[in-house]
Amino acid sequence: MLSVDLKMEQLSHKVDQLNAYIEEILHDQNDINEQQEQTNLEIAVQIEALNDALDQLRETKAQPRKRIGYKKDE
């Protein structure tokens, strides 16, 4: 009987260790997901800023560039 009780206690201890390990993994995964979500939001803000800057560049009427080369005598 002592052997069976000892084995049950060992199994119970192993199960408790596994539960603690799984909880730690889930907590770490949650932290990773939150960090990734924050990174994605920062990237989205940067892309939006780039799009706004690109729209502003398109709206401004740039003067045509002078041609590169020799000056012509006129």
PyMOL Python script that loads the backbone (N, CA, C, O; Angstrom):
from pymol import cmd

cmd.read_pdbstr("""\
ATOM      1  N   MET A   1       0.808  -1.205   0.000  1.00  0.00           N
ATOM      2  CA  MET A   1       0.000   0.000   0.000  1.00  0.00           C
ATOM      3  C   MET A   1       0.852   1.270   0.000  1.00  0.00           C
ATOM      4  O   MET A   1       0.498   2.270  -0.625  1.00  0.00           O
ATOM      5  N   LEU A   2       1.949   1.213   0.693  1.00  0.00           N
ATOM      6  CA  LEU A   2       2.821   2.377   0.774  1.00  0.00           C
ATOM      7  C   LEU A   2       3.374   2.736  -0.596  1.00  0.00           C
ATOM      8  O   LEU A   2       3.529   3.912  -0.924  1.00  0.00           O
ATOM      9  N   SER A   3       3.663   1.740  -1.376  1.00  0.00           N
ATOM     10  CA  SER A   3       4.198   1.953  -2.712  1.00  0.00           C
ATOM     11  C   SER A   3       3.188   2.661  -3.608  1.00  0.00           C
ATOM     12  O   SER A   3       3.554   3.557  -4.368  1.00  0.00           O
ATOM     13  N   VAL A   4       1.929   2.267  -3.525  1.00  0.00           N
ATOM     14  CA  VAL A   4       0.880   2.876  -4.340  1.00  0.00           C
ATOM     15  C   VAL A   4       0.668   4.327  -3.925  1.00  0.00           C
ATOM     16  O   VAL A   4       0.519   5.202  -4.777  1.00  0.00           O
ATOM     17  N   ASP A   5       0.653   4.585  -2.623  1.00  0.00           N
ATOM     18  CA  ASP A   5       0.483   5.957  -2.132  1.00  0.00           C
ATOM     19  C   ASP A   5       1.655   6.839  -2.546  1.00  0.00           C
ATOM     20  O   ASP A   5       1.471   8.003  -2.902  1.00  0.00           O
ATOM     21  N   LEU A   6       2.855   6.279  -2.496  1.00  0.00           N
ATOM     22  CA  LEU A   6       4.039   7.024  -2.896  1.00  0.00           C
ATOM     23  C   LEU A   6       3.989   7.364  -4.384  1.00  0.00           C
ATOM     24  O   LEU A   6       4.306   8.484  -4.784  1.00  0.00           O
ATOM     25  N   LYS A   7       3.589   6.391  -5.196  1.00  0.00           N
ATOM     26  CA  LYS A   7       3.477   6.636  -6.635  1.00  0.00           C
ATOM     27  C   LYS A   7       2.400   7.674  -6.933  1.00  0.00           C
ATOM     28  O   LYS A   7       2.585   8.527  -7.801  1.00  0.00           O
ATOM     29  N   MET A   8       1.293   7.610  -6.231  1.00  0.00           N
ATOM     30  CA  MET A   8       0.218   8.603  -6.429  1.00  0.00           C
ATOM     31  C   MET A   8       0.707   9.999  -6.053  1.00  0.00           C
ATOM     32  O   MET A   8       0.406  10.979  -6.734  1.00  0.00           O
ATOM     33  N   GLU A   9       1.457  10.074  -4.971  1.00  0.00           N
ATOM     34  CA  GLU A   9       1.985  11.365  -4.545  1.00  0.00           C
ATOM     35  C   GLU A   9       2.989  11.906  -5.568  1.00  0.00           C
ATOM     36  O   GLU A   9       2.998  13.102  -5.862  1.00  0.00           O
ATOM     37  N   GLN A  10       3.827  11.027  -6.104  1.00  0.00           N
ATOM     38  CA  GLN A  10       4.779  11.441  -7.128  1.00  0.00           C
ATOM     39  C   GLN A  10       4.065  11.904  -8.390  1.00  0.00           C
ATOM     40  O   GLN A  10       4.435  12.914  -8.988  1.00  0.00           O
ATOM     41  N   LEU A  11       3.042  11.158  -8.788  1.00  0.00           N
ATOM     42  CA  LEU A  11       2.260  11.561  -9.969  1.00  0.00           C
ATOM     43  C   LEU A  11       1.564  12.894  -9.740  1.00  0.00           C
ATOM     44  O   LEU A  11       1.526  13.744 -10.630  1.00  0.00           O
ATOM     45  N   SER A  12       1.021  13.069  -8.558  1.00  0.00           N
ATOM     46  CA  SER A  12       0.357  14.334  -8.236  1.00  0.00           C
ATOM     47  C   SER A  12       1.356  15.491  -8.295  1.00  0.00           C
ATOM     48  O   SER A  12       1.040  16.569  -8.798  1.00  0.00           O
ATOM     49  N   HIS A  13       2.542  15.260  -7.786  1.00  0.00           N
ATOM     50  CA  HIS A  13       3.589  16.295  -7.826  1.00  0.00           C
ATOM     51  C   HIS A  13       3.984  16.611  -9.266  1.00  0.00           C
ATOM     52  O   HIS A  13       4.153  17.777  -9.623  1.00  0.00           O
ATOM     53  N   LYS A  14       4.132  15.574 -10.093  1.00  0.00           N
ATOM     54  CA  LYS A  14       4.480  15.783 -11.513  1.00  0.00           C
ATOM     55  C   LYS A  14       3.381  16.572 -12.225  1.00  0.00           C
ATOM     56  O   LYS A  14       3.674  17.468 -13.016  1.00  0.00           O
ATOM     57  N   VAL A  15       2.132  16.246 -11.949  1.00  0.00           N
ATOM     58  CA  VAL A  15       1.013  16.961 -12.572  1.00  0.00           C
ATOM     59  C   VAL A  15       1.027  18.426 -12.144  1.00  0.00           C
ATOM     60  O   VAL A  15       0.795  19.312 -12.967  1.00  0.00           O
ATOM     61  N   ASP A  16       1.294  18.687 -10.884  1.00  0.00           N
ATOM     62  CA  ASP A  16       1.380  20.071 -10.402  1.00  0.00           C
ATOM     63  C   ASP A  16       2.518  20.825 -11.091  1.00  0.00           C
ATOM     64  O   ASP A  16       2.371  21.995 -11.443  1.00  0.00           O
ATOM     65  N   GLN A  17       3.656  20.145 -11.281  1.00  0.00           N
ATOM     66  CA  GLN A  17       4.780  20.768 -11.982  1.00  0.00           C
ATOM     67  C   GLN A  17       4.408  21.078 -13.434  1.00  0.00           C
ATOM     68  O   GLN A  17       4.723  22.154 -13.943  1.00  0.00           O
ATOM     69  N   LEU A  18       3.746  20.144 -14.088  1.00  0.00           N
ATOM     70  CA  LEU A  18       3.321  20.375 -15.476  1.00  0.00           C
ATOM     71  C   LEU A  18       2.332  21.527 -15.570  1.00  0.00           C
ATOM     72  O   LEU A  18       2.420  22.347 -16.483  1.00  0.00           O
ATOM     73  N   ASN A  19       1.398  21.594 -14.637  1.00  0.00           N
ATOM     74  CA  ASN A  19       0.434  22.701 -14.632  1.00  0.00           C
ATOM     75  C   ASN A  19       1.135  24.038 -14.467  1.00  0.00           C
ATOM     76  O   ASN A  19       0.804  25.004 -15.154  1.00  0.00           O
ATOM     77  N   ALA A  20       2.107  24.099 -13.555  1.00  0.00           N
ATOM     78  CA  ALA A  20       2.850  25.344 -13.348  1.00  0.00           C
ATOM     79  C   ALA A  20       3.638  25.713 -14.600  1.00  0.00           C
ATOM     80  O   ALA A  20       3.703  26.884 -14.974  1.00  0.00           O
ATOM     81  N   TYR A  21       4.239  24.712 -15.249  1.00  0.00           N
ATOM     82  CA  TYR A  21       5.009  24.951 -16.470  1.00  0.00           C
ATOM     83  C   TYR A  21       4.108  25.448 -17.595  1.00  0.00           C
ATOM     84  O   TYR A  21       4.475  26.374 -18.319  1.00  0.00           O
ATOM     85  N   ILE A  22       2.948  24.848 -17.746  1.00  0.00           N
ATOM     86  CA  ILE A  22       1.998  25.265 -18.782  1.00  0.00           C
ATOM     87  C   ILE A  22       1.517  26.685 -18.518  1.00  0.00           C
ATOM     88  O   ILE A  22       1.397  27.478 -19.452  1.00  0.00           O
ATOM     89  N   GLU A  23       1.240  27.017 -17.264  1.00  0.00           N
ATOM     90  CA  GLU A  23       0.812  28.376 -16.916  1.00  0.00           C
ATOM     91  C   GLU A  23       1.907  29.388 -17.272  1.00  0.00           C
ATOM     92  O   GLU A  23       1.618  30.470 -17.783  1.00  0.00           O
ATOM     93  N   GLU A  24       3.149  29.031 -17.001  1.00  0.00           N
ATOM     94  CA  GLU A  24       4.266  29.914 -17.333  1.00  0.00           C
ATOM     95  C   GLU A  24       4.374  30.110 -18.844  1.00  0.00           C
ATOM     96  O   GLU A  24       4.596  31.228 -19.309  1.00  0.00           O
ATOM     97  N   ILE A  25       4.220  29.040 -19.604  1.00  0.00           N
ATOM     98  CA  ILE A  25       4.276  29.132 -21.067  1.00  0.00           C
ATOM     99  C   ILE A  25       3.144  30.015 -21.590  1.00  0.00           C
ATOM    100  O   ILE A  25       3.370  30.860 -22.456  1.00  0.00           O
ATOM    101  N   LEU A  26       1.937  29.829 -21.073  1.00  0.00           N
ATOM    102  CA  LEU A  26       0.800  30.636 -21.522  1.00  0.00           C
ATOM    103  C   LEU A  26       0.991  32.111 -21.163  1.00  0.00           C
ATOM    104  O   LEU A  26       0.627  32.997 -21.937  1.00  0.00           O
ATOM    105  N   HIS A  27       1.560  32.365 -19.999  1.00  0.00           N
ATOM    106  CA  HIS A  27       1.829  33.746 -19.597  1.00  0.00           C
ATOM    107  C   HIS A  27       2.858  34.383 -20.536  1.00  0.00           C
ATOM    108  O   HIS A  27       2.688  35.522 -20.972  1.00  0.00           O
ATOM    109  N   ASP A  28       3.927  33.636 -20.842  1.00  0.00           N
ATOM    110  CA  ASP A  28       4.946  34.149 -21.769  1.00  0.00           C
ATOM    111  C   ASP A  28       4.360  34.387 -23.155  1.00  0.00           C
ATOM    112  O   ASP A  28       4.672  35.391 -23.796  1.00  0.00           O
ATOM    113  N   GLN A  29       3.515  33.474 -23.622  1.00  0.00           N
ATOM    114  CA  GLN A  29       2.891  33.624 -24.938  1.00  0.00           C
ATOM    115  C   GLN A  29       1.991  34.852 -24.970  1.00  0.00           C
ATOM    116  O   GLN A  29       1.941  35.564 -25.973  1.00  0.00           O
ATOM    117  N   ASN A  30       1.287  35.098 -23.882  1.00  0.00           N
ATOM    118  CA  ASN A  30       0.440  36.283 -23.796  1.00  0.00           C
ATOM    119  C   ASN A  30       1.280  37.558 -23.868  1.00  0.00           C
ATOM    120  O   ASN A  30       0.898  38.518 -24.537  1.00  0.00           O
ATOM    121  N   ASP A  31       2.425  37.568 -23.178  1.00  0.00           N
ATOM    122  CA  ASP A  31       3.319  38.724 -23.237  1.00  0.00           C
ATOM    123  C   ASP A  31       3.832  38.952 -24.659  1.00  0.00           C
ATOM    124  O   ASP A  31       3.898  40.087 -25.130  1.00  0.00           O
ATOM    125  N   ILE A  32       4.194  37.865 -25.331  1.00  0.00           N
ATOM    126  CA  ILE A  32       4.674  37.971 -26.712  1.00  0.00           C
ATOM    127  C   ILE A  32       3.585  38.535 -27.609  1.00  0.00           C
ATOM    128  O   ILE A  32       3.860  39.399 -28.443  1.00  0.00           O
ATOM    129  N   ASN A  33       2.357  38.063 -27.453  1.00  0.00           N
ATOM    130  CA  ASN A  33       1.246  38.555 -28.271  1.00  0.00           C
ATOM    131  C   ASN A  33       0.996  40.038 -28.037  1.00  0.00           C
ATOM    132  O   ASN A  33       0.735  40.782 -28.982  1.00  0.00           O
ATOM    133  N   GLU A  34       1.074  40.471 -26.781  1.00  0.00           N
ATOM    134  CA  GLU A  34       0.867  41.887 -26.483  1.00  0.00           C
ATOM    135  C   GLU A  34       1.974  42.744 -27.096  1.00  0.00           C
ATOM    136  O   GLU A  34       1.702  43.820 -27.627  1.00  0.00           O
ATOM    137  N   GLN A  35       3.214  42.275 -27.026  1.00  0.00           N
ATOM    138  CA  GLN A  35       4.322  43.017 -27.625  1.00  0.00           C
ATOM    139  C   GLN A  35       4.178  43.079 -29.140  1.00  0.00           C
ATOM    140  O   GLN A  35       4.453  44.114 -29.748  1.00  0.00           O
ATOM    141  N   GLN A  36       3.750  41.983 -29.749  1.00  0.00           N
ATOM    142  CA  GLN A  36       3.567  41.955 -31.197  1.00  0.00           C
ATOM    143  C   GLN A  36       2.439  42.891 -31.619  1.00  0.00           C
ATOM    144  O   GLN A  36       2.528  43.563 -32.646  1.00  0.00           O
ATOM    145  N   GLU A  37       1.383  42.926 -30.820  1.00  0.00           N
ATOM    146  CA  GLU A  37       0.271  43.831 -31.131  1.00  0.00           C
ATOM    147  C   GLU A  37       0.732  45.284 -31.070  1.00  0.00           C
ATOM    148  O   GLU A  37       0.363  46.091 -31.924  1.00  0.00           O
ATOM    149  N   GLN A  38       1.544  45.623 -30.055  1.00  0.00           N
ATOM    150  CA  GLN A  38       2.067  46.986 -29.942  1.00  0.00           C
ATOM    151  C   GLN A  38       2.966  47.318 -31.129  1.00  0.00           C
ATOM    152  O   GLN A  38       2.900  48.420 -31.674  1.00  0.00           O
ATOM    153  N   THR A  39       3.801  46.368 -31.523  1.00  0.00           N
ATOM    154  CA  THR A  39       4.679  46.575 -32.674  1.00  0.00           C
ATOM    155  C   THR A  39       3.863  46.782 -33.938  1.00  0.00           C
ATOM    156  O   THR A  39       4.182  47.656 -34.745  1.00  0.00           O
ATOM    157  N   ASN A  40       2.822  45.996 -34.119  1.00  0.00           N
ATOM    158  CA  ASN A  40       1.966  46.145 -35.298  1.00  0.00           C
ATOM    159  C   ASN A  40       1.291  47.508 -35.321  1.00  0.00           C
ATOM    160  O   ASN A  40       1.161  48.119 -36.382  1.00  0.00           O
ATOM    161  N   LEU A  41       0.861  47.991 -34.158  1.00  0.00           N
ATOM    162  CA  LEU A  41       0.250  49.320 -34.100  1.00  0.00           C
ATOM    163  C   LEU A  41       1.260  50.407 -34.462  1.00  0.00           C
ATOM    164  O   LEU A  41       0.931  51.351 -35.182  1.00  0.00           O
ATOM    165  N   GLU A  42       2.487  50.273 -33.962  1.00  0.00           N
ATOM    166  CA  GLU A  42       3.525  51.252 -34.293  1.00  0.00           C
ATOM    167  C   GLU A  42       3.832  51.244 -35.787  1.00  0.00           C
ATOM    168  O   GLU A  42       4.015  52.301 -36.391  1.00  0.00           O
ATOM    169  N   ILE A  43       3.888  50.071 -36.374  1.00  0.00           N
ATOM    170  CA  ILE A  43       4.136  49.967 -37.819  1.00  0.00           C
ATOM    171  C   ILE A  43       2.995  50.600 -38.598  1.00  0.00           C
ATOM    172  O   ILE A  43       3.230  51.298 -39.584  1.00  0.00           O
ATOM    173  N   ALA A  44       1.758  50.363 -38.165  1.00  0.00           N
ATOM    174  CA  ALA A  44       0.603  50.942 -38.852  1.00  0.00           C
ATOM    175  C   ALA A  44       0.641  52.465 -38.791  1.00  0.00           C
ATOM    176  O   ALA A  44       0.318  53.131 -39.774  1.00  0.00           O
ATOM    177  N   VAL A  45       1.031  53.021 -37.652  1.00  0.00           N
ATOM    178  CA  VAL A  45       1.140  54.479 -37.516  1.00  0.00           C
ATOM    179  C   VAL A  45       2.221  55.020 -38.447  1.00  0.00           C
ATOM    180  O   VAL A  45       2.037  56.060 -39.080  1.00  0.00           O
ATOM    181  N   GLN A  46       3.339  54.321 -38.529  1.00  0.00           N
ATOM    182  CA  GLN A  46       4.426  54.760 -39.407  1.00  0.00           C
ATOM    183  C   GLN A  46       4.015  54.683 -40.875  1.00  0.00           C
ATOM    184  O   GLN A  46       4.347  55.574 -41.657  1.00  0.00           O
ATOM    185  N   ILE A  47       3.306  53.641 -41.250  1.00  0.00           N
ATOM    186  CA  ILE A  47       2.832  53.519 -42.636  1.00  0.00           C
ATOM    187  C   ILE A  47       1.850  54.636 -42.954  1.00  0.00           C
ATOM    188  O   ILE A  47       1.884  55.208 -44.043  1.00  0.00           O
ATOM    189  N   GLU A  48       0.981  54.945 -42.010  1.00  0.00           N
ATOM    190  CA  GLU A  48       0.023  56.032 -42.219  1.00  0.00           C
ATOM    191  C   GLU A  48       0.753  57.367 -42.391  1.00  0.00           C
ATOM    192  O   GLU A  48       0.372  58.180 -43.233  1.00  0.00           O
ATOM    193  N   ALA A  49       1.803  57.592 -41.591  1.00  0.00           N
ATOM    194  CA  ALA A  49       2.576  58.826 -41.714  1.00  0.00           C
ATOM    195  C   ALA A  49       3.277  58.887 -43.068  1.00  0.00           C
ATOM    196  O   ALA A  49       3.336  59.946 -43.693  1.00  0.00           O
ATOM    197  N   LEU A  50       3.803  57.760 -43.519  1.00  0.00           N
ATOM    198  CA  LEU A  50       4.431  57.725 -44.843  1.00  0.00           C
ATOM    199  C   LEU A  50       3.419  58.004 -45.948  1.00  0.00           C
ATOM    200  O   LEU A  50       3.719  58.734 -46.892  1.00  0.00           O
ATOM    201  N   ASN A  51       2.240  57.438 -45.842  1.00  0.00           N
ATOM    202  CA  ASN A  51       1.199  57.690 -46.840  1.00  0.00           C
ATOM    203  C   ASN A  51       0.789  59.155 -46.863  1.00  0.00           C
ATOM    204  O   ASN A  51       0.568  59.729 -47.929  1.00  0.00           O
ATOM    205  N   ASP A  52       0.689  59.759 -45.677  1.00  0.00           N
ATOM    206  CA  ASP A  52       0.350  61.184 -45.615  1.00  0.00           C
ATOM    207  C   ASP A  52       1.442  62.032 -46.272  1.00  0.00           C
ATOM    208  O   ASP A  52       1.150  62.964 -47.022  1.00  0.00           O
ATOM    209  N   ALA A  53       2.695  61.699 -45.983  1.00  0.00           N
ATOM    210  CA  ALA A  53       3.805  62.445 -46.581  1.00  0.00           C
ATOM    211  C   ALA A  53       3.817  62.274 -48.098  1.00  0.00           C
ATOM    212  O   ALA A  53       4.073  63.227 -48.833  1.00  0.00           O
ATOM    213  N   LEU A  54       3.542  61.066 -48.559  1.00  0.00           N
ATOM    214  CA  LEU A  54       3.498  60.809 -49.991  1.00  0.00           C
ATOM    215  C   LEU A  54       2.355  61.582 -50.647  1.00  0.00           C
ATOM    216  O   LEU A  54       2.520  62.132 -51.736  1.00  0.00           O
ATOM    217  N   ASP A  55       1.209  61.626 -49.993  1.00  0.00           N
ATOM    218  CA  ASP A  55       0.089  62.409 -50.528  1.00  0.00           C
ATOM    219  C   ASP A  55       0.445  63.893 -50.615  1.00  0.00           C
ATOM    220  O   ASP A  55       0.098  64.558 -51.591  1.00  0.00           O
ATOM    221  N   GLN A  56       1.133  64.412 -49.603  1.00  0.00           N
ATOM    222  CA  GLN A  56       1.533  65.813 -49.620  1.00  0.00           C
ATOM    223  C   GLN A  56       2.516  66.081 -50.757  1.00  0.00           C
ATOM    224  O   GLN A  56       2.440  67.119 -51.415  1.00  0.00           O
ATOM    225  N   LEU A  57       3.417  65.165 -50.983  1.00  0.00           N
ATOM    226  CA  LEU A  57       4.367  65.343 -52.087  1.00  0.00           C
ATOM    227  C   LEU A  57       3.654  65.328 -53.430  1.00  0.00           C
ATOM    228  O   LEU A  57       4.010  66.083 -54.335  1.00  0.00           O
ATOM    229  N   ARG A  58       2.669  64.486 -53.560  1.00  0.00           N
ATOM    230  CA  ARG A  58       1.922  64.413 -54.822  1.00  0.00           C
ATOM    231  C   ARG A  58       1.082  65.664 -55.049  1.00  0.00           C
ATOM    232  O   ARG A  58       0.879  66.084 -56.188  1.00  0.00           O
ATOM    233  N   GLU A  59       0.594  66.258 -53.959  1.00  0.00           N
ATOM    234  CA  GLU A  59      -0.257  67.436 -54.086  1.00  0.00           C
ATOM    235  C   GLU A  59       0.540  68.673 -54.487  1.00  0.00           C
ATOM    236  O   GLU A  59       0.040  69.515 -55.233  1.00  0.00           O
ATOM    237  N   THR A  60       1.755  68.790 -54.007  1.00  0.00           N
ATOM    238  CA  THR A  60       2.539  69.978 -54.341  1.00  0.00           C
ATOM    239  C   THR A  60       2.954  69.894 -55.799  1.00  0.00           C
ATOM    240  O   THR A  60       3.417  68.857 -56.276  1.00  0.00           O
ATOM    241  N   LYS A  61       2.784  70.970 -56.471  1.00  0.00           N
ATOM    242  CA  LYS A  61       3.144  71.027 -57.886  1.00  0.00           C
ATOM    243  C   LYS A  61       4.619  71.383 -57.969  1.00  0.00           C
ATOM    244  O   LYS A  61       5.000  72.535 -57.755  1.00  0.00           O
ATOM    245  N   ALA A  62       5.412  70.437 -58.265  1.00  0.00           N
ATOM    246  CA  ALA A  62       6.854  70.672 -58.381  1.00  0.00           C
ATOM    247  C   ALA A  62       7.145  71.322 -59.729  1.00  0.00           C
ATOM    248  O   ALA A  62       6.561  70.964 -60.752  1.00  0.00           O
ATOM    249  N   GLN A  63       8.047  72.269 -59.702  1.00  0.00           N
ATOM    250  CA  GLN A  63       8.447  72.895 -60.958  1.00  0.00           C
ATOM    251  C   GLN A  63       9.251  71.885 -61.763  1.00  0.00           C
ATOM    252  O   GLN A  63       9.982  71.066 -61.205  1.00  0.00           O
ATOM    253  N   PRO A  64       9.106  71.953 -63.076  1.00  0.00           N
ATOM    254  CA  PRO A  64       9.889  71.007 -63.878  1.00  0.00           C
ATOM    255  C   PRO A  64      11.381  71.264 -63.669  1.00  0.00           C
ATOM    256  O   PRO A  64      11.820  72.408 -63.550  1.00  0.00           O
ATOM    257  N   ARG A  65      12.118  70.217 -63.628  1.00  0.00           N
ATOM    258  CA  ARG A  65      13.551  70.328 -63.417  1.00  0.00           C
ATOM    259  C   ARG A  65      14.229  70.836 -64.679  1.00  0.00           C
ATOM    260  O   ARG A  65      13.790  70.578 -65.800  1.00  0.00           O
ATOM    261  N   LYS A  66      15.317  71.568 -64.458  1.00  0.00           N
ATOM    262  CA  LYS A  66      16.110  72.026 -65.592  1.00  0.00           C
ATOM    263  C   LYS A  66      16.843  70.835 -66.168  1.00  0.00           C
ATOM    264  O   LYS A  66      17.274  69.936 -65.446  1.00  0.00           O
ATOM    265  N   ARG A  67      16.973  70.846 -67.453  1.00  0.00           N
ATOM    266  CA  ARG A  67      17.670  69.746 -68.116  1.00  0.00           C
ATOM    267  C   ARG A  67      19.150  69.815 -67.806  1.00  0.00           C
ATOM    268  O   ARG A  67      19.734  70.891 -67.680  1.00  0.00           O
ATOM    269  N   ILE A  68      19.718  68.678 -67.691  1.00  0.00           N
ATOM    270  CA  ILE A  68      21.157  68.578 -67.437  1.00  0.00           C
ATOM    271  C   ILE A  68      21.868  68.580 -68.792  1.00  0.00           C
ATOM    272  O   ILE A  68      21.460  67.878 -69.717  1.00  0.00           O
ATOM    273  N   GLY A  69      22.904  69.351 -68.894  1.00  0.00           N
ATOM    274  CA  GLY A  69      23.655  69.378 -70.147  1.00  0.00           C
ATOM    275  C   GLY A  69      24.273  70.757 -70.357  1.00  0.00           C
ATOM    276  O   GLY A  69      24.366  71.570 -69.437  1.00  0.00           O
ATOM    277  N   TYR A  70      24.683  70.988 -71.580  1.00  0.00           N
ATOM    278  CA  TYR A  70      25.310  72.266 -71.935  1.00  0.00           C
ATOM    279  C   TYR A  70      24.249  73.330 -72.132  1.00  0.00           C
ATOM    280  O   TYR A  70      23.131  73.054 -72.565  1.00  0.00           O
ATOM    281  N   LYS A  71      24.635  74.568 -71.798  1.00  0.00           N
ATOM    282  CA  LYS A  71      23.725  75.697 -72.005  1.00  0.00           C
ATOM    283  C   LYS A  71      23.725  76.045 -73.487  1.00  0.00           C
ATOM    284  O   LYS A  71      24.756  76.018 -74.160  1.00  0.00           O
ATOM    285  N   LYS A  72      22.561  76.364 -73.955  1.00  0.00           N
ATOM    286  CA  LYS A  72      22.450  76.770 -75.352  1.00  0.00           C
ATOM    287  C   LYS A  72      22.500  78.289 -75.399  1.00  0.00           C
ATOM    288  O   LYS A  72      21.943  78.965 -74.534  1.00  0.00           O
ATOM    289  N   ASP A  73      23.165  78.814 -76.407  1.00  0.00           N
ATOM    290  CA  ASP A  73      23.183  80.264 -76.592  1.00  0.00           C
ATOM    291  C   ASP A  73      21.928  80.633 -77.364  1.00  0.00           C
ATOM    292  O   ASP A  73      21.696  80.149 -78.471  1.00  0.00           O
ATOM    293  N   GLU A  74      21.152  81.468 -76.783  1.00  0.00           N
ATOM    294  CA  GLU A  74      19.910  81.894 -77.464  1.00  0.00           C
ATOM    295  C   GLU A  74      19.878  83.357 -77.687  1.00  0.00           C
ATOM    296  O   GLU A  74      18.910  83.875 -78.244  1.00  0.00           O
TER     297      GLU A  74
END
""", "prot")
cmd.dss("prot")
cmd.show_as("cartoon", "prot")
cmd.util.cbc("prot")
cmd.orient("prot")
